[in-house]
């Protein structure tokens, strides 16, 4: 297939593109490149594919002509960043996603895969929640994903097949590494400070999944028979990989020698707590065979952090922390308040711009 991946230069996209290529697909990209200065060398080289440097809010049907499938990853991708300006989060994650789907349909794209999220479930009870469970998002990010799913579903017809992929919390190594997600973050604290710092009380439940397995799930959904995925949502992960945050901390403690567990001074219960049932994807998409677990993921990022001599200033600073990076670009006048490049040269190549 000829596939367009939005957000192809992001945390998941930079891992997904080579996986799609290895499967024999022709991959093109679409990315505003907000994080083009954030390459993490131990994560590998950035995949280079033809495509657009463009904001999803500006997509046109002409951009998407000739593609068989669109994988829509591009979004403001975490809760603190989403809360920085909830209106912009809705504009990009919700309205931008709907605009991308509508343009894809107009352009004759047959399959549209939306990167949604298990955070749609927000605050749930102790029972496992499936795709038919109540959506109860507690953040702007989660609400934007729910709204996008609901509106895009109205576009489904005989010629247009949308699919909603709801990954668990991601982890794992990437050329565009995120240090602000739980497993990656805890390993970074353990390596740089000898402390596994929990910013909640450790009790919330959270399913986690490696970004290579997320990529494999999107590949399986893209290649699956239409009737298996038409206008369907899929939780992406493994039921056995629902953890309390303190359980993830224990995995990290067993991986990083000599570290100790500590709680942030303002640690308290996290309102996002949910356990997720992943049996549907295992049943409906048998080609999806996840390979990773928390132990292997912790070992992967630990080795990368050690090889690069990672410091606290790096992973907590504006080069790699998403919200700090955005704020830095805004304070320098490179991004305006709508998170658009203030001037074309602000998006110049990485080699010509550094923090």
C-alpha positions as CSV (number, residue, x, y, z in Angstrom):
1,X,0.0,0.0,0.0
2,X,0.9,3.6,-0.4
3,X,0.6,5.0,3.2
4,X,0.7,8.4,4.7
5,X,1.8,8.6,8.3
6,X,1.0,11.9,10.1
7,X,3.4,12.7,12.9
8,X,6.0,10.5,11.3
9,X,8.8,12.4,13.0
10,X,7.3,11.9,16.5
11,X,7.9,9.4,19.3
12,X,5.8,6.6,17.8
13,X,6.0,7.6,14.1
14,X,9.8,7.4,13.9
15,X,9.6,3.8,15.0
16,X,6.5,2.9,13.0
17,X,7.8,4.1,9.6
18,X,10.6,1.5,9.3
19,X,8.2,-1.2,10.5
20,X,5.7,-0.3,7.7
21,X,8.6,-0.2,5.2
22,X,9.9,-3.6,6.2
23,X,6.4,-5.0,5.6
24,X,6.7,-3.7,2.0
25,X,4.6,-0.6,2.1
26,X,5.5,2.8,0.5
27,X,5.5,5.3,3.3
28,X,5.2,9.1,3.1
29,X,5.1,11.5,6.0
30,X,3.1,14.6,7.2
31,X,4.5,16.5,10.2
32,X,4.6,20.1,11.4
33,X,8.0,19.2,13.0
34,X,7.5,20.9,16.3
35,X,10.1,18.6,17.8
36,X,12.6,18.4,15.0
37,X,15.4,19.6,17.4
38,X,14.7,16.8,19.8
39,X,16.5,13.9,18.2
40,X,17.9,11.4,20.7
41,X,20.9,9.7,19.0
42,X,20.9,6.4,21.0
43,X,17.4,5.8,19.6
44,X,18.7,5.5,16.1
45,X,18.6,7.5,12.9
46,X,15.5,9.4,11.9
47,X,13.8,7.6,9.0
48,X,13.7,9.8,5.9
49,X,10.7,9.5,3.7
50,X,9.0,11.9,1.2
51,X,6.2,14.0,2.6
52,X,4.9,17.3,3.9
53,X,6.1,19.7,6.6
54,X,2.6,20.9,7.3
55,X,0.2,21.5,10.2
56,X,-2.8,19.0,10.3
57,X,-5.1,22.0,10.7
58,X,-4.1,23.0,7.1
59,X,-4.6,19.7,5.4
60,X,-6.4,19.5,2.0
61,X,-7.8,16.6,0.0
62,X,-5.1,17.3,-2.6
63,X,-2.5,16.4,0.0
64,X,-3.9,13.0,0.3
65,X,-4.6,12.0,-3.3
66,X,-3.2,8.7,-4.3
67,X,-2.9,7.1,-0.8
68,X,-4.5,3.8,0.1
69,X,-4.3,4.4,3.8
70,X,-3.7,7.2,6.3
71,X,-2.3,6.5,9.8
72,X,-3.0,9.6,11.8
73,X,-0.6,9.9,14.7
74,X,-0.1,13.7,14.8
75,X,-1.4,15.3,18.0
76,X,-0.4,17.2,21.1
77,X,0.6,14.1,22.8
78,X,0.4,14.3,26.6
79,X,-1.8,15.7,29.3
80,X,0.4,18.5,30.6
81,X,0.9,19.8,27.1
82,X,-2.8,19.4,26.4
83,X,-3.6,21.4,29.5
84,X,-1.2,24.2,28.4
85,X,-3.9,25.5,26.1
86,X,-7.0,23.2,26.0
87,X,-8.5,25.2,23.1
88,X,-5.5,24.4,20.9
89,X,-5.6,20.8,22.1
90,X,-9.2,20.5,20.8
91,X,-8.3,22.4,17.6
92,X,-5.4,20.0,16.8
93,X,-6.4,16.7,18.3
94,X,-10.1,16.9,17.7
95,X,-10.9,19.3,14.8
96,X,-7.6,18.7,13.1
97,X,-8.2,14.9,13.2
98,X,-11.7,15.2,11.8
99,X,-10.4,17.5,9.1
100,X,-7.7,15.0,8.2
101,X,-10.3,12.2,8.0
102,X,-12.7,14.2,5.9
103,X,-9.9,15.2,3.5
104,X,-8.9,11.5,3.3
105,X,-12.4,10.5,2.4
106,X,-12.7,13.2,-0.2
107,X,-9.4,12.1,-1.7
108,X,-10.5,8.5,-2.0
109,X,-8.4,7.0,0.8
110,X,-9.9,3.7,1.7
111,X,-8.7,3.2,5.2
112,X,-8.1,5.8,8.0
113,X,-6.4,4.7,11.3
114,X,-6.8,7.2,14.1
115,X,-4.3,7.0,17.0
116,X,-6.7,7.4,19.9
117,X,-5.9,6.4,23.5
118,X,-6.8,4.2,26.5
119,X,-6.9,7.5,28.4
120,X,-10.4,7.8,26.9
121,X,-11.4,5.6,29.9
122,X,-10.0,8.1,32.4
123,X,-11.2,7.3,35.8
124,X,-12.7,3.8,35.8
125,X,-13.7,1.3,38.5
126,X,-11.6,-1.8,39.4
127,X,-13.1,-4.0,36.6
128,X,-11.4,-4.5,33.3
129,X,-12.8,-2.1,30.7
130,X,-13.3,-3.1,27.1
131,X,-13.9,-1.1,24.0
132,X,-17.6,-0.9,24.8
133,X,-17.0,0.4,28.3
134,X,-17.9,3.9,29.4
135,X,-15.6,6.7,28.1
136,X,-14.7,9.0,31.0
137,X,-11.8,11.1,30.0
138,X,-10.4,13.4,32.7
139,X,-8.0,15.6,30.7
140,X,-8.2,17.8,27.6
141,X,-6.1,15.3,25.7
142,X,-8.5,12.4,26.5
143,X,-11.6,14.4,25.7
144,X,-10.2,15.5,22.4
145,X,-9.6,11.9,21.4
146,X,-13.1,10.9,22.4
147,X,-14.6,13.7,20.3
148,X,-12.5,12.8,17.3
149,X,-13.6,9.2,17.4
150,X,-17.2,10.1,17.7
151,X,-17.2,12.6,14.8
152,X,-15.0,10.5,12.5
153,X,-17.3,7.6,12.9
154,X,-20.0,9.5,11.1
155,X,-17.9,9.5,7.9
156,X,-17.8,5.7,7.6
157,X,-19.4,4.3,4.5
158,X,-18.9,1.8,1.8
159,X,-15.8,3.6,0.5
160,X,-14.3,4.9,3.7
161,X,-13.2,2.6,6.6
162,X,-12.1,4.4,9.8
163,X,-10.4,2.5,12.6
164,X,-9.8,3.7,16.1
165,X,-6.6,2.4,17.8
166,X,-6.5,3.0,21.5
167,X,-3.0,2.3,22.7
168,X,-2.1,1.8,26.4
169,X,0.5,4.1,27.8
170,X,3.6,3.8,25.6
171,X,7.1,3.1,26.5
172,X,10.4,2.2,24.7
173,X,13.3,3.6,22.8
174,X,12.8,6.0,19.9
175,X,14.8,8.5,17.8
176,X,12.4,11.0,19.2
177,X,12.4,9.8,22.7
178,X,9.9,10.9,25.3
179,X,11.0,11.1,28.9
180,X,7.7,12.2,30.2
181,X,5.9,8.8,30.1
182,X,6.0,6.6,33.1
183,X,8.4,3.7,32.4
184,X,10.9,5.9,30.4
185,X,10.7,8.6,33.1
186,X,11.3,6.3,36.0
187,X,14.3,4.7,34.4
188,X,15.7,8.1,33.7
189,X,15.4,9.1,37.3
190,X,17.0,5.9,38.5
191,X,20.0,6.3,36.1
192,X,20.7,10.0,36.7
193,X,19.8,10.3,40.4
194,X,19.8,6.8,41.8
195,X,16.1,7.4,42.8
196,X,12.9,6.1,41.2
197,X,10.8,9.2,41.8
198,X,7.0,8.6,41.7
199,X,4.9,11.7,41.1
200,X,1.7,9.9,42.2
201,X,1.2,7.7,45.2
202,X,1.8,4.6,43.1
203,X,-1.7,3.1,43.4
204,X,-3.3,4.0,40.0
205,X,-3.7,1.3,37.4
206,X,-2.2,1.9,34.0
207,X,-1.8,-0.5,31.1
208,X,1.5,-0.1,29.2
209,X,2.7,-1.1,25.7
210,X,5.9,-0.8,23.8
211,X,6.0,1.5,20.8
212,X,7.2,-1.3,18.5
213,X,4.1,-3.3,19.5
214,X,1.9,-0.2,18.9
215,X,3.4,0.0,15.4
216,X,2.7,-3.7,14.8
217,X,-0.9,-3.2,15.8
218,X,-1.4,-0.4,13.4
219,X,0.2,-2.5,10.6
220,X,-2.1,-5.4,11.4
221,X,-5.2,-3.2,11.4
222,X,-4.1,-1.6,8.1
223,X,-3.7,-4.9,6.4
224,X,-6.7,-6.7,8.0
225,X,-9.8,-7.5,6.0
226,X,-12.2,-4.6,5.9
227,X,-14.9,-6.4,7.7
228,X,-12.6,-7.1,10.7
229,X,-11.9,-3.4,11.4
230,X,-14.7,-1.3,9.8
231,X,-15.5,1.6,12.1
232,X,-14.2,-0.4,15.1
233,X,-12.1,0.6,18.1
234,X,-9.3,-1.5,19.4
235,X,-7.5,-1.3,22.7
236,X,-3.8,-1.8,21.9
237,X,-1.8,-3.8,24.4
238,X,-1.9,-7.0,26.5
239,X,-4.3,-7.7,29.3
240,X,-1.5,-9.1,31.4
241,X,0.3,-5.8,31.1
242,X,-2.0,-3.8,33.4
243,X,0.2,-2.5,36.2
244,X,-0.1,-0.3,39.2
245,X,2.5,2.5,38.9
246,X,4.4,1.1,41.9
247,X,4.6,-2.3,40.1
248,X,6.3,-0.5,37.2
249,X,8.7,1.1,39.7
250,X,9.6,-2.3,41.0
251,X,10.5,-3.5,37.5
252,X,12.7,-0.4,37.1
253,X,14.3,-1.1,40.5
254,X,15.2,-4.6,39.4
255,X,16.8,-3.2,36.2
256,X,18.9,-0.3,37.4
257,X,21.5,-1.3,40.0
258,X,21.7,0.6,43.3
259,X,18.6,2.8,43.0
260,X,15.9,3.4,45.6
261,X,12.2,4.3,45.4
262,X,11.0,7.7,46.6
263,X,7.8,9.8,46.2
264,X,7.6,13.4,45.1
265,X,6.7,15.8,47.9
266,X,3.4,16.5,46.3
267,X,2.7,12.9,45.4
268,X,-1.0,12.0,45.6
269,X,-3.6,9.8,43.9
270,X,-3.7,10.2,40.1
271,X,-7.2,10.7,38.7
272,X,-6.3,8.6,35.7
273,X,-6.7,5.0,36.8
274,X,-8.0,2.2,34.7
275,X,-7.4,-1.5,33.8
276,X,-8.0,-2.4,30.2
277,X,-9.2,-5.6,28.5
278,X,-7.2,-6.3,25.3
279,X,-8.9,-9.5,24.3
280,X,-10.6,-7.9,21.3
281,X,-7.5,-7.1,19.4
282,X,-6.0,-10.5,20.0
283,X,-9.2,-12.1,18.7
284,X,-9.9,-9.8,15.7
285,X,-6.4,-9.1,14.5
286,X,-4.5,-12.4,14.9
287,X,-1.5,-11.0,12.9
288,X,-0.8,-8.7,15.9
289,X,1.7,-10.6,18.0
290,X,3.2,-8.3,20.7
291,X,6.8,-9.0,21.5
292,X,7.7,-6.7,24.5
293,X,7.1,-6.5,28.2
294,X,8.0,-4.0,30.9
295,X,11.2,-5.8,31.9
296,X,12.6,-5.8,28.3
297,X,11.5,-2.2,27.8
298,X,13.2,-1.1,31.0
299,X,16.4,-2.8,29.9
300,X,16.2,-1.2,26.5
301,X,16.0,2.3,27.7
302,X,18.4,1.7,30.5
303,X,21.1,0.6,28.1
304,X,20.5,3.7,25.9
305,X,20.6,6.1,28.9
306,X,23.9,4.6,30.1
307,X,25.4,4.7,26.6
308,X,24.6,8.5,26.2
309,X,25.6,9.5,29.8
310,X,22.1,10.9,30.3
311,X,21.8,13.7,32.9
312,X,18.9,15.1,34.8
313,X,19.3,18.5,33.1
314,X,18.8,16.8,29.7
315,X,15.7,14.7,30.4
316,X,14.0,17.3,32.5
317,X,15.1,20.2,30.3
318,X,13.6,21.8,27.1
319,X,15.4,19.6,24.6
320,X,13.5,16.4,25.5
321,X,10.6,17.3,27.7
322,X,7.7,18.1,25.4
323,X,6.0,20.9,27.3
324,X,9.3,22.6,28.2
325,X,10.3,22.4,24.5
326,X,7.1,24.1,23.3
327,X,7.4,26.8,26.0
328,X,11.1,27.4,24.9
329,X,10.1,27.8,21.3
330,X,7.3,30.2,22.2
331,X,9.5,32.3,24.5
332,X,12.1,32.6,21.7
333,X,9.4,33.7,19.3
334,X,9.6,30.7,17.1
335,X,6.1,29.5,17.8
336,X,3.1,31.7,18.2
337,X,0.3,31.2,20.7
338,X,-1.6,28.9,18.3
339,X,1.5,26.6,18.1
340,X,2.3,27.6,14.6
341,X,5.7,28.5,13.3
342,X,6.0,32.2,13.6
343,X,8.2,32.4,10.6
344,X,9.3,29.8,8.0
345,X,12.9,29.8,9.1
346,X,11.9,28.8,12.6
347,X,11.3,25.3,11.3
348,X,14.8,25.1,9.7
349,X,16.6,21.8,9.8
350,X,18.0,20.4,13.0
351,X,21.6,20.9,11.9
352,X,21.0,24.6,11.6
353,X,19.2,25.1,14.9
354,X,20.0,24.0,18.4
355,X,18.7,24.8,21.9
